């Protein structure tokens, strides 16, 4: 991860990147199911079918953000992240925005908004025959607001309220020939 700070500037750009890969492996053992027109068929006598599938998945991502002081007590940070995942070829852009206002030397209020993506897992959601090769990434939109107070030099109080919208969630499909799709939705809310 790289960082760039220039003391002569009134803002603070930050950037970074990551590259990763992993192996995924699926082994399955099953028997041929008897058809409706085979009344004397017995599943226990059917030949066993074994499959072994192993391959790699690759991912790369990067981010850029810049914190700009609007006043001596108020900062705003804007930026984004881009991620690419192979083998689904999912390319995701995640804009993000946050602000921090210093009430005084010990207290701050904050708010943030942003998109976040999660790639399909390596357990088969995107593998031909086991999943859907064209499946997209799960997406969530986060809204956070909070209050911070420095209690002592070594202790802080940090209270946050959040709301998250989930869409494009990977769920089992009801469409014939499609094992998974991105039709799942949901939300989460709470405090910490």
Helices and strands as residue ranges (DSSP letters): E 11-31, G 43-45, E 48-71, E 74-86, E 90-102, E 107-118, E 138-152, E 155-172, E 180-191
